[in-house]
Amino acid sequence: MRRMTPLLLATLLLAAVGLASAGPTAALEVGQKAPDFTLPGPGNKPVKLSELTAKGPVVVFTFIQAFTNT
Amino acid sequence: MSADHAATLDAFTKQNKINYLLLSDFRRTMLPGYDALVTDEKSPIFRYAKRAYYIIDKNGVVRYMKVQENALDLLDPADVLKALKDSGA
């Protein structure tokens, strides 16, 4: 059991370092690739971002809730 | 784009004669990766979309983005158009 202890400690240490470096997901920034997505559009038909950008630049605008002034 | 259901957005499009695509992120799959989901549990719009603007070029690269912390801070459409022209996208 004593022989196992250093190995166990090293494993835990590596795991801790791994978790710390992973951290929260990096925020999106200008110059980065936009995460591709497929979302339901009119008539519930799927719309894929990369299929839209293939035709030209795309302006994406997110708003809070339909049928409100937001 | 919003977290409304697709059927809600269809009705909204019809009522307001909207001539651009409205997409539904009802399952919140896109909003988190764009930093556009309200995650503050105390917010009255918790789990709804923030007000945000992105310009993505034909290679899928973000050329402009503005995420408003205050949902009522709308950008002037003319400013967004200017940003589109200036971005070179």
Backbone of each chain as nested JSON, in Angstrom:
{
  "chains": [
    {"id": "A", "residues": [
      {"number": 1, "name": "MET", "atoms": {"N": [0.83, -1.211, 0.0], "CA": [0.0, 0.0, 0.0], "C": [0.861, 1.256, 0.0]}},
      {"number": 2, "name": "ARG", "atoms": {"N": [2.007, 1.177, 0.8], "CA": [2.88, 2.357, 0.869], "C": [3.495, 2.674, -0.49]}},
      {"number": 3, "name": "ARG", "atoms": {"N": [3.8, 1.575, -1.245], "CA": [4.398, 1.777, -2.566], "C": [3.408, 2.48, -3.503]}},
      {"number": 4, "name": "MET", "atoms": {"N": [2.18, 2.228, -3.252], "CA": [1.143, 2.795, -4.117], "C": [0.984, 4.301, -3.897]}},
      {"number": 5, "name": "THR", "atoms": {"N": [1.313, 4.746, -2.689], "CA": [1.013, 6.126, -2.325], "C": [1.629, 7.171, -3.261]}},
      {"number": 6, "name": "PRO", "atoms": {"N": [2.972, 7.066, -3.569], "CA": [3.527, 8.089, -4.476], "C": [2.841, 8.078, -5.845]}},
      {"number": 7, "name": "LEU", "atoms": {"N": [2.549, 6.869, -6.315], "CA": [1.902, 6.771, -7.62], "C": [0.521, 7.42, -7.593]}},
      {"number": 8, "name": "LEU", "atoms": {"N": [-0.187, 7.134, -6.502], "CA": [-1.53, 7.696, -6.335], "C": [-1.465, 9.228, -6.276]}},
      {"number": 9, "name": "LEU", "atoms": {"N": [-0.483, 9.711, -5.507], "CA": [-0.318, 11.174, -5.374], "C": [-0.007, 11.804, -6.725]}},
      {"number": 10, "name": "ALA", "atoms": {"N": [0.888, 11.134, -7.475], "CA": [1.263, 11.678, -8.782], "C": [0.058, 11.718, -9.71]}},
      {"number": 11, "name": "THR", "atoms": {"N": [-0.752, 10.671, -9.63], "CA": [-1.941, 10.617, -10.479], "C": [-2.912, 11.734, -10.129]}},
      {"number": 12, "name": "LEU", "atoms": {"N": [-3.104, 11.908, -8.816], "CA": [-4.023, 12.959, -8.364], "C": [-3.512, 14.338, -8.77]}},
      {"number": 13, "name": "LEU", "atoms": {"N": [-2.179, 14.513, -8.654], "CA": [-1.572, 15.792, -9.006], "C": [-1.777, 16.085, -10.494]}},
      {"number": 14, "name": "LEU", "atoms": {"N": [-1.541, 15.067, -11.319], "CA": [-1.728, 15.237, -12.757], "C": [-3.184, 15.571, -13.084]}},
      {"number": 15, "name": "ALA", "atoms": {"N": [-4.085, 14.883, -12.4], "CA": [-5.507, 15.121, -12.628], "C": [-5.867, 16.553, -12.255]}},
      {"number": 16, "name": "ALA", "atoms": {"N": [-5.305, 17.017, -11.138], "CA": [-5.598, 18.386, -10.668], "C": [-5.064, 19.408, -11.657]}},
      {"number": 17, "name": "VAL", "atoms": {"N": [-3.832, 19.169, -12.145], "CA": [-3.247, 20.097, -13.12], "C": [-4.099, 20.123, -14.383]}},
      {"number": 18, "name": "GLY", "atoms": {"N": [-4.531, 18.945, -14.803], "CA": [-5.369, 18.834, -16.0], "C": [-6.654, 19.614, -15.85]}},
      {"number": 19, "name": "LEU", "atoms": {"N": [-7.29, 19.472, -14.71], "CA": [-8.553, 20.174, -14.467], "C": [-8.346, 21.678, -14.447]}},
      {"number": 20, "name": "ALA", "atoms": {"N": [-7.234, 22.093, -13.784], "CA": [-6.973, 23.523, -13.649], "C": [-6.709, 24.148, -15.009]}},
      {"number": 21, "name": "SER", "atoms": {"N": [-5.965, 23.428, -15.875], "CA": [-5.63, 24.014, -17.168], "C": [-6.825, 23.991, -18.114]}},
      {"number": 22, "name": "ALA", "atoms": {"N": [-7.74, 23.044, -17.894], "CA": [-8.914, 22.978, -18.746], "C": [-9.772, 24.233, -18.527]}},
      {"number": 23, "name": "GLY", "atoms": {"N": [-10.014, 24.535, -17.271], "CA": [-10.729, 25.759, -16.899], "C": [-12.06, 25.908, -17.605]}},
      {"number": 24, "name": "PRO", "atoms": {"N": [-12.643, 27.107, -17.584], "CA": [-13.889, 27.327, -18.307], "C": [-13.61, 27.41, -19.804]}},
      {"number": 25, "name": "THR", "atoms": {"N": [-14.632, 27.154, -20.614], "CA": [-14.475, 27.221, -22.063], "C": [-14.082, 28.633, -22.46]}},
      {"number": 26, "name": "ALA", "atoms": {"N": [-13.065, 28.736, -23.323], "CA": [-12.607, 30.064, -23.751], "C": [-13.744, 30.797, -24.453]}},
      {"number": 27, "name": "ALA", "atoms": {"N": [-13.876, 32.068, -24.127], "CA": [-14.947, 32.866, -24.734], "C": [-14.638, 33.099, -26.203]}},
      {"number": 28, "name": "LEU", "atoms": {"N": [-15.688, 33.236, -26.971], "CA": [-15.545, 33.495, -28.407], "C": [-14.977, 34.895, -28.609]}},
      {"number": 29, "name": "GLU", "atoms": {"N": [-14.08, 35.022, -29.582], "CA": [-13.468, 36.327, -29.858], "C": [-13.407, 36.572, -31.361]}},
      {"number": 30, "name": "VAL", "atoms": {"N": [-13.248, 37.848, -31.709], "CA": [-13.07, 38.214, -33.112], "C": [-11.807, 37.529, -33.634]}},
      {"number": 31, "name": "GLY", "atoms": {"N": [-11.886, 36.974, -34.837], "CA": [-10.735, 36.284, -35.432], "C": [-10.809, 34.776, -35.26]}},
      {"number": 32, "name": "GLN", "atoms": {"N": [-11.68, 34.329, -34.354], "CA": [-11.837, 32.89, -34.136], "C": [-12.885, 32.317, -35.084]}},
      {"number": 33, "name": "LYS", "atoms": {"N": [-12.791, 31.024, -35.292], "CA": [-13.804, 30.322, -36.074], "C": [-15.095, 30.297, -35.247]}},
      {"number": 34, "name": "ALA", "atoms": {"N": [-16.192, 30.687, -35.866], "CA": [-17.48, 30.658, -35.157], "C": [-17.941, 29.208, -35.038]}},
      {"number": 35, "name": "PRO", "atoms": {"N": [-18.364, 28.793, -33.849], "CA": [-18.858, 27.412, -33.718], "C": [-20.028, 27.179, -34.682]}},
      {"number": 36, "name": "ASP", "atoms": {"N": [-19.925, 26.104, -35.455], "CA": [-21.01, 25.82, -36.411], "C": [-22.228, 25.314, -35.634]}},
      {"number": 37, "name": "PHE", "atoms": {"N": [-23.388, 25.555, -36.174], "CA": [-24.602, 25.068, -35.51], "C": [-25.675, 24.79, -36.545]}},
      {"number": 38, "name": "THR", "atoms": {"N": [-26.594, 23.937, -36.171], "CA": [-27.783, 23.664, -36.974], "C": [-28.979, 23.87, -36.069]}},
      {"number": 39, "name": "LEU", "atoms": {"N": [-29.851, 24.792, -36.463], "CA": [-31.016, 25.108, -35.631], "C": [-32.274, 25.117, -36.486]}},
      {"number": 40, "name": "PRO", "atoms": {"N": [-33.428, 24.826, -35.863], "CA": [-34.665, 24.871, -36.626], "C": [-35.028, 26.292, -37.048]}},
      {"number": 41, "name": "GLY", "atoms": {"N": [-35.346, 26.424, -38.319], "CA": [-35.761, 27.707, -38.871], "C": [-37.237, 27.666, -39.237]}},
      {"number": 42, "name": "PRO", "atoms": {"N": [-37.629, 28.456, -40.224], "CA": [-39.04, 28.483, -40.631], "C": [-39.555, 27.078, -40.968]}},
      {"number": 43, "name": "GLY", "atoms": {"N": [-40.757, 26.781, -40.477], "CA": [-41.349, 25.474, -40.729], "C": [-40.61, 24.349, -40.026]}},
      {"number": 44, "name": "ASN", "atoms": {"N": [-39.807, 24.704, -39.021], "CA": [-39.035, 23.734, -38.234], "C": [-37.948, 23.045, -39.072]}},
      {"number": 45, "name": "LYS", "atoms": {"N": [-37.624, 23.622, -40.23], "CA": [-36.599, 23.012, -41.079], "C": [-35.215, 23.418, -40.587]}},
      {"number": 46, "name": "PRO", "atoms": {"N": [-34.276, 22.451, -40.517], "CA": [-32.944, 22.772, -39.996], "C": [-32.164, 23.723, -40.898]}},
      {"number": 47, "name": "VAL", "atoms": {"N": [-31.489, 24.662, -40.272], "CA": [-30.643, 25.625, -40.98], "C": [-29.251, 25.539, -40.374]}},
      {"number": 48, "name": "LYS", "atoms": {"N": [-28.242, 25.363, -41.244], "CA": [-26.87, 25.206, -40.761], "C": [-26.069, 26.469, -41.054]}},
      {"number": 49, "name": "LEU", "atoms": {"N": [-25.357, 26.96, -40.053], "CA": [-24.571, 28.195, -40.221], "C": [-23.599, 28.074, -41.39]}},
      {"number": 50, "name": "SER", "atoms": {"N": [-22.85, 26.963, -41.461], "CA": [-21.813, 26.845, -42.495], "C": [-22.411, 26.851, -43.907]}},
      {"number": 51, "name": "GLU", "atoms": {"N": [-23.677, 26.44, -44.018], "CA": [-24.318, 26.481, -45.342], "C": [-24.699, 27.924, -45.703]}},
      {"number": 52, "name": "LEU", "atoms": {"N": [-24.964, 28.722, -44.674], "CA": [-25.269, 30.138, -44.921], "C": [-23.993, 30.911, -45.248]}},
      {"number": 53, "name": "THR", "atoms": {"N": [-22.932, 30.669, -44.481], "CA": [-21.687, 31.417, -44.706], "C": [-21.053, 31.042, -46.052]}},
      {"number": 54, "name": "ALA", "atoms": {"N": [-21.341, 29.832, -46.533], "CA": [-20.799, 29.42, -47.84], "C": [-21.303, 30.345, -48.942]}},
      {"number": 55, "name": "LYS", "atoms": {"N": [-22.454, 30.983, -48.699], "CA": [-23.035, 31.886, -49.699], "C": [-22.547, 33.323, -49.524]}},
      {"number": 56, "name": "GLY", "atoms": {"N": [-21.957, 33.627, -48.364], "CA": [-21.489, 34.985, -48.107], "C": [-21.511, 35.276, -46.615]}},
      {"number": 57, "name": "PRO", "atoms": {"N": [-21.059, 36.489, -46.237], "CA": [-21.04, 36.821, -44.811], "C": [-22.445, 36.8, -44.197]}},
      {"number": 58, "name": "VAL", "atoms": {"N": [-22.489, 36.477, -42.912], "CA": [-23.771, 36.339, -42.209], "C": [-23.763, 37.241, -40.973]}},
      {"number": 59, "name": "VAL", "atoms": {"N": [-24.849, 37.974, -40.791], "CA": [-25.027, 38.737, -39.55], "C": [-25.96, 37.927, -38.648]}},
      {"number": 60, "name": "VAL", "atoms": {"N": [-25.453, 37.56, -37.471], "CA": [-26.267, 36.822, -36.499], "C": [-26.66, 37.79, -35.392]}},
      {"number": 61, "name": "PHE", "atoms": {"N": [-27.919, 37.777, -35.068], "CA": [-28.446, 38.684, -34.049], "C": [-29.281, 37.856, -33.085]}},
      {"number": 62, "name": "THR", "atoms": {"N": [-28.951, 37.907, -31.819], "CA": [-29.758, 37.164, -30.844], "C": [-30.612, 38.153, -30.063]}},
      {"number": 63, "name": "PHE", "atoms": {"N": [-31.848, 37.765, -29.832], "CA": [-32.755, 38.629, -29.063], "C": [-33.417, 37.803, -27.967]}},
      {"number": 64, "name": "ILE", "atoms": {"N": [-34.113, 38.46, -27.096], "CA": [-34.536, 37.817, -25.856], "C": [-35.793, 36.978, -26.042]}},
      {"number": 65, "name": "GLN", "atoms": {"N": [-36.856, 37.585, -26.511], "CA": [-38.094, 36.826, -26.635], "C": [-39.016, 37.448, -27.68]}},
      {"number": 66, "name": "ALA", "atoms": {"N": [-39.58, 36.588, -28.525], "CA": [-40.535, 37.06, -29.527], "C": [-41.799, 37.564, -28.835]}},
      {"number": 67, "name": "PHE", "atoms": {"N": [-42.516, 38.413, -29.501], "CA": [-43.781, 38.985, -29.007], "C": [-43.593, 39.844, -27.746]}},
      {"number": 68, "name": "THR", "atoms": {"N": [-42.373, 40.309, -27.552], "CA": [-42.124, 41.281, -26.485], "C": [-41.34, 42.426, -27.138]}},
      {"number": 69, "name": "ASN", "atoms": {"N": [-41.088, 43.472, -26.382], "CA": [-40.314, 44.574, -26.968], "C": [-38.815, 44.351, -26.809]}},
      {"number": 70, "name": "THR", "atoms": {"N": [-38.405, 43.091, -26.567], "CA": [-36.979, 42.783, -26.452], "C": [-36.516, 41.983, -27.65]}}
    ]},
    {"id": "B", "residues": [
      {"number": 1, "name": "MET", "atoms": {"N": [-32.318, 35.209, -33.994], "CA": [-32.19, 33.986, -33.244], "C": [-32.605, 34.229, -31.796]}},
      {"number": 2, "name": "SER", "atoms": {"N": [-33.343, 33.29, -31.243], "CA": [-33.734, 33.434, -29.846], "C": [-33.965, 32.031, -29.276]}},
      {"number": 3, "name": "ALA", "atoms": {"N": [-34.306, 31.974, -28.003], "CA": [-34.564, 30.681, -27.363], "C": [-36.053, 30.314, -27.45]}},
      {"number": 4, "name": "ASP", "atoms": {"N": [-36.796, 31.069, -28.255], "CA": [-38.206, 30.731, -28.458], "C": [-38.324, 29.436, -29.254]}},
      {"number": 5, "name": "HIS", "atoms": {"N": [-39.48, 28.802, -29.174], "CA": [-39.75, 27.612, -29.976], "C": [-39.89, 28.026, -31.441]}},
      {"number": 6, "name": "ALA", "atoms": {"N": [-39.541, 27.111, -32.349], "CA": [-39.61, 27.424, -33.784], "C": [-41.014, 27.864, -34.198]}},
      {"number": 7, "name": "ALA", "atoms": {"N": [-42.045, 27.234, -33.612], "CA": [-43.425, 27.591, -33.975], "C": [-43.745, 29.021, -33.536]}},
      {"number": 8, "name": "THR", "atoms": {"N": [-43.19, 29.433, -32.41], "CA": [-43.385, 30.806, -31.925], "C": [-42.75, 31.786, -32.907]}},
      {"number": 9, "name": "LEU", "atoms": {"N": [-41.545, 31.444, -33.357], "CA": [-40.852, 32.331, -34.288], "C": [-41.557, 32.385, -35.638]}},
      {"number": 10, "name": "ASP", "atoms": {"N": [-42.155, 31.276, -36.036], "CA": [-42.935, 31.275, -37.285], "C": [-44.102, 32.256, -37.172]}},
      {"number": 11, "name": "ALA", "atoms": {"N": [-44.802, 32.205, -36.051], "CA": [-45.944, 33.096, -35.834], "C": [-45.48, 34.551, -35.767]}},
      {"number": 12, "name": "PHE", "atoms": {"N": [-44.349, 34.769, -35.109], "CA": [-43.781, 36.115, -34.964], "C": [-43.377, 36.66, -36.34]}},
      {"number": 13, "name": "THR", "atoms": {"N": [-42.777, 35.797, -37.152], "CA": [-42.367, 36.181, -38.508], "C": [-43.576, 36.593, -39.334]}},
      {"number": 14, "name": "LYS", "atoms": {"N": [-44.636, 35.774, -39.237], "CA": [-45.838, 36.024, -40.023], "C": [-46.499, 37.331, -39.586]}},
      {"number": 15, "name": "GLN", "atoms": {"N": [-46.622, 37.495, -38.277], "CA": [-47.314, 38.675, -37.761], "C": [-46.587, 39.969, -38.111]}},
      {"number": 16, "name": "ASN", "atoms": {"N": [-45.271, 39.919, -38.074], "CA": [-44.484, 41.138, -38.288], "C": [-43.892, 41.235, -39.698]}},
      {"number": 17, "name": "LYS", "atoms": {"N": [-44.292, 40.287, -40.555], "CA": [-43.806, 40.267, -41.947], "C": [-42.279, 40.393, -41.992]}},
      {"number": 18, "name": "ILE", "atoms": {"N": [-41.605, 39.567, -41.195], "CA": [-40.138, 39.599, -41.126], "C": [-39.566, 38.899, -42.355]}},
      {"number": 19, "name": "ASN", "atoms": {"N": [-38.602, 39.557, -42.988], "CA": [-38.077, 39.0, -44.24], "C": [-36.652, 38.459, -44.101]}},
      {"number": 20, "name": "TYR", "atoms": {"N": [-36.284, 38.076, -42.877], "CA": [-34.991, 37.408, -42.674], "C": [-35.236, 36.159, -41.838]}},
      {"number": 21, "name": "LEU", "atoms": {"N": [-34.224, 35.3, -41.788], "CA": [-34.378, 34.014, -41.098], "C": [-34.433, 34.203, -39.591]}},
      {"number": 22, "name": "LEU", "atoms": {"N": [-35.385, 33.584, -38.952], "CA": [-35.384, 33.53, -37.487], "C": [-35.153, 32.068, -37.101]}},
      {"number": 23, "name": "LEU", "atoms": {"N": [-34.119, 31.836, -36.309], "CA": [-33.776, 30.468, -35.899], "C": [-34.054, 30.289, -34.416]}},
      {"number": 24, "name": "SER", "atoms": {"N": [-34.446, 29.076, -34.066], "CA": [-34.812, 28.771, -32.691], "C": [-33.727, 27.955, -31.983]}},
      {"number": 25, "name": "ASP", "atoms": {"N": [-33.208, 28.498, -30.88], "CA": [-32.279, 27.71, -30.05], "C": [-32.999, 27.316, -28.757]}},
      {"number": 26, "name": "PHE", "atoms": {"N": [-34.138, 26.677, -28.954], "CA": [-34.98, 26.266, -27.831], "C": [-34.229, 25.34, -26.867]}},
      {"number": 27, "name": "ARG", "atoms": {"N": [-33.32, 24.528, -27.426], "CA": [-32.565, 23.587, -26.582], "C": [-31.251, 24.178, -26.065]}},
      {"number": 28, "name": "ARG", "atoms": {"N": [-31.016, 25.429, -26.365], "CA": [-29.816, 26.144, -25.878], "C": [-28.539, 25.402, -26.273]}},
      {"number": 29, "name": "THR", "atoms": {"N": [-28.437, 25.029, -27.524], "CA": [-27.231, 24.343, -27.984], "C": [-26.214, 25.319, -28.579]}},
      {"number": 30, "name": "MET", "atoms": {"N": [-26.698, 26.426, -29.142], "CA": [-25.814, 27.379, -29.797], "C": [-25.408, 28.526, -28.867]}},
      {"number": 31, "name": "LEU", "atoms": {"N": [-26.369, 29.028, -28.1], "CA": [-26.151, 30.255, -27.314], "C": [-24.939, 30.193, -26.371]}},
      {"number": 32, "name": "PRO", "atoms": {"N": [-24.713, 29.103, -25.619], "CA": [-23.574, 29.121, -24.681], "C": [-22.228, 29.337, -25.37]}},
      {"number": 33, "name": "GLY", "atoms": {"N": [-22.003, 28.7, -26.515], "CA": [-20.728, 28.821, -27.228], "C": [-20.494, 30.203, -27.788]}},
      {"number": 34, "name": "TYR", "atoms": {"N": [-21.536, 30.991, -27.865], "CA": [-21.435, 32.365, -28.364], "C": [-21.515, 33.373, -27.218]}},
      {"number": 35, "name": "ASP", "atoms": {"N": [-21.409, 32.88, -25.991], "CA": [-21.509, 33.747, -24.803], "C": [-22.81, 34.549, -24.845]}},
      {"number": 36, "name": "ALA", "atoms": {"N": [-23.869, 33.933, -25.351], "CA": [-25.116, 34.672, -25.557], "C": [-26.272, 34.102, -24.729]}},
      {"number": 37, "name": "LEU", "atoms": {"N": [-25.93, 33.295, -23.72], "CA": [-26.985, 32.752, -22.858], "C": [-26.883, 33.411, -21.484]}},
      {"number": 38, "name": "VAL", "atoms": {"N": [-27.996, 33.914, -20.977], "CA": [-27.994, 34.534, -19.649], "C": [-27.893, 33.417, -18.608]}},
      {"number": 39, "name": "THR", "atoms": {"N": [-26.813, 33.444, -17.817], "CA": [-26.577, 32.36, -16.85], "C": [-26.753, 32.821, -15.397]}},
      {"number": 40, "name": "ASP", "atoms": {"N": [-27.087, 34.098, -15.23], "CA": [-27.306, 34.628, -13.883], "C": [-28.71, 34.223, -13.409]}},
      {"number": 41, "name": "GLU", "atoms": {"N": [-28.743, 33.351, -12.399], "CA": [-30.033, 32.836, -11.919], "C": [-30.943, 33.936, -11.381]}},
      {"number": 42, "name": "LYS", "atoms": {"N": [-30.34, 35.067, -10.989], "CA": [-31.144, 36.157, -10.431], "C": [-31.738, 37.043, -11.528]}},
      {"number": 43, "name": "SER", "atoms": {"N": [-31.277, 36.845, -12.742], "CA": [-31.775, 37.677, -13.835], "C": [-33.202, 37.288, -14.204]}},
      {"number": 44, "name": "PRO", "atoms": {"N": [-34.048, 38.274, -14.512], "CA": [-35.416, 37.948, -14.951], "C": [-35.427, 37.236, -16.306]}},
      {"number": 45, "name": "ILE", "atoms": {"N": [-34.307, 37.283, -17.003], "CA": [-34.248, 36.576, -18.301], "C": [-33.256, 35.411, -18.239]}},
      {"number": 46, "name": "PHE", "atoms": {"N": [-33.123, 34.809, -17.068], "CA": [-32.269, 33.626, -16.881], "C": [-32.644, 32.553, -17.912]}},
      {"number": 47, "name": "ARG", "atoms": {"N": [-31.619, 32.026, -18.591], "CA": [-31.76, 30.972, -19.612], "C": [-32.354, 31.485, -20.936]}},
      {"number": 48, "name": "TYR", "atoms": {"N": [-32.536, 32.794, -21.053], "CA": [-32.92, 33.352, -22.351], "C": [-31.642, 33.85, -23.035]}},
      {"number": 49, "name": "ALA", "atoms": {"N": [-31.792, 34.293, -24.271], "CA": [-30.634, 34.818, -24.999], "C": [-30.329, 36.235, -24.554]}},
      {"number": 50, "name": "LYS", "atoms": {"N": [-29.047, 36.578, -24.582], "CA": [-28.65, 37.975, -24.418], "C": [-28.906, 38.675, -25.748]}},
      {"number": 51, "name": "ARG", "atoms": {"N": [-28.784, 39.994, -25.722], "CA": [-28.83, 40.706, -26.991], "C": [-27.398, 40.76, -27.519]}},
      {"number": 52, "name": "ALA", "atoms": {"N": [-27.172, 40.163, -28.661], "CA": [-25.806, 40.093, -29.177], "C": [-25.799, 40.137, -30.699]}},
      {"number": 53, "name": "TYR", "atoms": {"N": [-24.696, 40.591, -31.226], "CA": [-24.531, 40.762, -32.675], "C": [-23.198, 40.124, -33.088]}},
      {"number": 54, "name": "TYR", "atoms": {"N": [-23.208, 39.406, -34.175], "CA": [-21.993, 38.769, -34.694], "C": [-21.983, 38.929, -36.206]}},
      {"number": 55, "name": "ILE", "atoms": {"N": [-20.811, 39.167, -36.75], "CA": [-20.647, 39.125, -38.206], "C": [-19.655, 38.011, -38.494]}},
      {"number": 56, "name": "ILE", "atoms": {"N": [-20.102, 37.051, -39.298], "CA": [-19.292, 35.869, -39.587], "C": [-19.018, 35.84, -41.088]}},
      {"number": 57, "name": "ASP", "atoms": {"N": [-17.751, 35.767, -41.452], "CA": [-17.424, 35.831, -42.887], "C": [-17.647, 34.485, -43.576]}},
      {"number": 58, "name": "LYS", "atoms": {"N": [-17.376, 34.458, -44.875], "CA": [-17.699, 33.255, -45.646], "C": [-16.819, 32.06, -45.277]}},
      {"number": 59, "name": "ASN", "atoms": {"N": [-15.738, 32.312, -44.539], "CA": [-14.913, 31.201, -44.056], "C": [-15.318, 30.759, -42.654]}},
      {"number": 60, "name": "GLY", "atoms": {"N": [-16.376, 31.371, -42.134], "CA": [-16.862, 30.987, -40.805], "C": [-16.097, 31.649, -39.667]}},
      {"number": 61, "name": "VAL", "atoms": {"N": [-15.34, 32.71, -39.996], "CA": [-14.55, 33.401, -38.969], "C": [-15.333, 34.613, -38.453]}},
      {"number": 62, "name": "VAL", "atoms": {"N": [-15.3, 34.8, -37.124], "CA": [-15.987, 35.94, -36.516], "C": [-15.212, 37.219, -36.843]}},
      {"number": 63, "name": "ARG", "atoms": {"N": [-15.863, 38.157, -37.516], "CA": [-15.198, 39.417, -37.875], "C": [-15.625, 40.558, -36.955]}},
      {"number": 64, "name": "TYR", "atoms": {"N": [-16.745, 40.363, -36.3], "CA": [-17.257, 41.409, -35.394], "C": [-18.173, 40.73, -34.393]}},
      {"number": 65, "name": "MET", "atoms": {"N": [-18.11, 41.151, -33.147], "CA": [-19.105, 40.668, -32.188], "C": [-19.328, 41.696, -31.094]}},
      {"number": 66, "name": "LYS", "atoms": {"N": [-20.562, 41.787, -30.671], "CA": [-20.906, 42.694, -29.578], "C": [-21.996, 42.013, -28.758]}},
      {"number": 67, "name": "VAL", "atoms": {"N": [-21.661, 41.688, -27.527], "CA": [-22.621, 41.04, -26.626], "C": [-23.016, 42.064, -25.579]}},
      {"number": 68, "name": "GLN", "atoms": {"N": [-24.286, 42.452, -25.577], "CA": [-24.753, 43.49, -24.66], "C": [-25.125, 42.869, -23.305]}},
      {"number": 69, "name": "GLU", "atoms": {"N": [-24.572, 43.427, -22.261], "CA": [-24.937, 42.934, -20.929], "C": [-26.348, 43.388, -20.565]}},
      {"number": 70, "name": "ASN", "atoms": {"N": [-26.733, 44.559, -21.075], "CA": [-28.093, 45.043, -20.857], "C": [-28.926, 44.698, -22.091]}},
      {"number": 71, "name": "ALA", "atoms": {"N": [-29.941, 43.87, -21.873], "CA": [-30.759, 43.379, -22.988], "C": [-31.458, 44.501, -23.746]}},
      {"number": 72, "name": "LEU", "atoms": {"N": [-31.606, 45.655, -23.117], "CA": [-32.326, 46.751, -23.763], "C": [-31.415, 47.635, -24.612]}},
      {"number": 73, "name": "ASP", "atoms": {"N": [-30.124, 47.315, -24.614], "CA": [-29.168, 48.098, -25.401], "C": [-29.133, 47.614, -26.849]}},
      {"number": 74, "name": "LEU", "atoms": {"N": [-30.048, 48.119, -27.632], "CA": [-30.046, 47.774, -29.053], "C": [-29.023, 48.619, -29.789]}},
      {"number": 75, "name": "LEU", "atoms": {"N": [-28.371, 48.007, -30.775], "CA": [-27.5, 48.79, -31.638], "C": [-28.355, 49.387, -32.747]}},
      {"number": 76, "name": "ASP", "atoms": {"N": [-27.924, 50.532, -33.246], "CA": [-28.581, 51.131, -34.404], "C": [-28.282, 50.23, -35.606]}},
      {"number": 77, "name": "PRO", "atoms": {"N": [-29.316, 49.823, -36.366], "CA": [-29.06, 48.97, -37.531], "C": [-28.006, 49.557, -38.473]}},
      {"number": 78, "name": "ALA", "atoms": {"N": [-27.963, 50.891, -38.555], "CA": [-26.964, 51.536, -39.419], "C": [-25.55, 51.232, -38.92]}},
      {"number": 79, "name": "ASP", "atoms": {"N": [-25.381, 51.162, -37.598], "CA": [-24.064, 50.845, -37.034], "C": [-23.67, 49.404, -37.35]}},
      {"number": 80, "name": "VAL", "atoms": {"N": [-24.667, 48.508, -37.34], "CA": [-24.376, 47.102, -37.654], "C": [-23.981, 46.978, -39.127]}},
      {"number": 81, "name": "LEU", "atoms": {"N": [-24.684, 47.716, -39.987], "CA": [-24.341, 47.704, -41.412], "C": [-22.935, 48.263, -41.64]}},
      {"number": 82, "name": "LYS", "atoms": {"N": [-22.612, 49.326, -40.902], "CA": [-21.284, 49.927, -41.012], "C": [-20.222, 48.913, -40.561]}},
      {"number": 83, "name": "ALA", "atoms": {"N": [-20.535, 48.208, -39.453], "CA": [-19.609, 47.196, -38.938], "C": [-19.4, 46.092, -39.978]}},
      {"number": 84, "name": "LEU", "atoms": {"N": [-20.483, 45.753, -40.685], "CA": [-20.393, 44.722, -41.725], "C": [-19.459, 45.188, -42.844]}},
      {"number": 85, "name": "LYS", "atoms": {"N": [-19.614, 46.451, -43.254], "CA": [-18.758, 46.978, -44.327], "C": [-17.302, 47.084, -43.851]}},
      {"number": 86, "name": "ASP", "atoms": {"N": [-17.132, 47.596, -42.614], "CA": [-15.777, 47.8, -42.088], "C": [-15.056, 46.487, -41.804]}},
      {"number": 87, "name": "SER", "atoms": {"N": [-15.835, 45.422, -41.547], "CA": [-15.218, 44.148, -41.132], "C": [-14.475, 43.484, -42.287]}},
      {"number": 88, "name": "GLY", "atoms": {"N": [-14.826, 43.849, -43.511], "CA": [-14.204, 43.215, -44.666], "C": [-14.701, 41.798, -44.889]}},
      {"number": 89, "name": "ALA", "atoms": {"N": [-15.784, 41.422, -44.209], "CA": [-16.316, 40.054, -44.334], "C": [-16.935, 39.847, -45.712]}}
    ]}
  ]
}
